């Protein structure tokens, strides 16, 4: 059988994934929606979520229109870009937004149904929440793979054949990742600011000042908090991993051509992704639990589905690579080991994240223990935990990069050795994300369970129902932290592959602007651009640590990480301040709220979070576009490479720190709320000061784990994507600083 026929597994897998997403959605809608109060609360959340996304998409549409015009000018007037890029950019953003929207709306319909399921049993609540999260997972991978498949077929038809056809197709396809990245960053930053403004406001006034429980219907910010879980943790995470998934596949395709593997090197990432969708569906239906509230039991239930999907994907991937062995020669087995490396790295990072953030383990319990001496020591111990937790993920990613590079032949002596090694890293990222259909389901499950707990609290369900939703919610905190760790790990491998793809885009830019006869001088010897390899461009641009432009770029990339985090955290602080003032105003001015006689003005709190999030998300998001372009114009290609390396290394470590510190603070609070260390209240009915201390720690951690941390992994990939898209422009107009210095030194 001709292995090229396996390409159809990509579009077929995408369509099957979308069909099953629809089936799961229909099954969800047939579940018991609960009583009228449960449906009323869920409707408040649905209305707020729709209103927020409508507002966000209006702003994003304006930004996309401006960028589209810029790309059109570069492509059709200045001839400094491929003419397909403006359209690829828009479609990438559209499908990213669509996947987030569909997943989010499903989640808003699932919260009351999960709470209603928990009235029957813990297993019923788990299955409703998890399979609703699976809709998000399957929609993301289905739309992403369908998008890639359609573009590949279209470009194969319209781009003239020849020895360079595949190179043009893959570098063109790579650029629609920028649209997905930009949309994902807006979704993550805007959604993160929205949800944490509401969450912090609700906790500071409701829990600490008024002394009312979490998710109490008397708290005006409660609905806004639940809306935020959906727009930040569901729509935001969906757009984020849609972008990672597409970027890893497309970067690998481009590197497959650079490594000399031809069509086989291009098709393998798509085929593995396609088979991964089909296998994820099998894993999804294996998730079920006995009637036990133990978090370890629930984690085991989720792990059963993920682990099964991982093992089956490994077996299928070996078969795929074996069938394409003519393209890879003797290296097909090494490439398979590279893919295993990615899967194993993703699994290990998830386990490390679980260890540092779950209250089943000592690190988070130790944070809770520090509450005996107050909030300050809780905060100090949480920061220390976050810093310590960066060690293993960095070692895992570093080992994964070296092993994937080496297995694929990167340490060989041939002219294509570097490209082959980098192709191995790209496939490691594809391997890590190949089971995204089920992995993302475990992540989207978290905010659904959280909202179900809120729904149960606000509608005064029986204590056993709230106990079950609390168990599901505590598990959701761990899966959300694990999912963020997984997203950060995949971002590191994907960004590494994009670094190499950037060089390939430089080569494509030279060919686009100067034609097939273009030459560059390497070590004093002219060489046709079409015949160059990746090491040739490293020498041509002197991309070494001894080049000051590279070093300056590294500093700029590291700096941008901290400036970006500062901007997003300040955004949460300002928005939360407005929310606190509004909740206090309602408690003060609207009579009967605290006695339960009057319903708060929920809509006003949703409106405050919406307006604040839209305002605060614009500047941080635009930085990710402006800084790489400005760096390229001033410092040229070496400066951009330094910027991307600095952003990748500092951004990865900082994201792990923020994610794990925030997750530990959150679960330390859950640990005490479950009755440990005195619980919420002491035996005499007074407030437990230890609980108040961990609530403050959790409040500090909110922007860590749900705004700044998750946004960083998009930032490092978006900077790479922007650099890729503007590569030809930087070739034509970059390195202004060197040119100016040259004028003054003559």
HELIX and SHEET records of a PDB file:
HELIX    1   1 UNK A    3  UNK A    7  5                                   5    
HELIX    2   2 UNK A    8  UNK A   29  1                                  22    
HELIX    3   3 UNK A   36  UNK A   72  1                                  37    
HELIX    4   4 UNK A   73  UNK A   77  3                                   5    
HELIX    5   5 UNK A   85  UNK A  120  1                                  36    
HELIX    6   6 UNK A  122  UNK A  158  1                                  37    
HELIX    7   7 UNK A  165  UNK A  174  1                                  10    
HELIX    8   8 UNK A  176  UNK A  201  1                                  26    
HELIX    9   9 UNK A  202  UNK A  210  3                                   9    
HELIX   10  10 UNK A  222  UNK A  228  1                                   7    
HELIX   11  11 UNK A  229  UNK A  234  3                                   6    
HELIX   12  12 UNK A  235  UNK A  258  1                                  24    
HELIX   13  13 UNK A  262  UNK A  284  1                                  23    
HELIX   14  14 UNK A  295  UNK A  323  1                                  29    
HELIX   15  15 UNK A  325  UNK A  328  1                                   4    
HELIX   16  16 UNK A  329  UNK A  331  5                                   3    
HELIX   17  17 UNK A  332  UNK A  357  1                                  26    
HELIX   18  18 UNK A  362  UNK A  369  1                                   8    
HELIX   19  19 UNK A  370  UNK A  373  5                                   4    
HELIX   20  20 UNK A  375  UNK A  388  1                                  14    
HELIX   21  21 UNK A  390  UNK A  407  1                                  18    
HELIX   22  22 UNK A  417  UNK A  433  1                                  17    
HELIX   23  23 UNK A  436  UNK A  458  1                                  23    
HELIX   24  24 UNK A  463  UNK A  514  1                                  52    
HELIX   25  25 UNK A  529  UNK A  531  5                                   3    
HELIX   26  26 UNK A  534  UNK A  540  1                                   7    
HELIX   27  27 UNK A  548  UNK A  589  1                                  42    
HELIX   28  28 UNK A  602  UNK A  673  1                                  72    
HELIX   29  29 UNK A  676  UNK A  678  5                                   3    
HELIX   30  30 UNK A  689  UNK A  703  1                                  15    
HELIX   31  31 UNK A  704  UNK A  708  3                                   5    
HELIX   32  32 UNK A  709  UNK A  725  1                                  17    
HELIX   33  33 UNK A  727  UNK A  733  1                                   7    
HELIX   34  34 UNK A  736  UNK A  745  1                                  10    
SHEET    1   A 2 UNK A 519  UNK A 522  0                                        
SHEET    2   A 2 UNK A 525  UNK A 528 -1                                        
END                                                                             
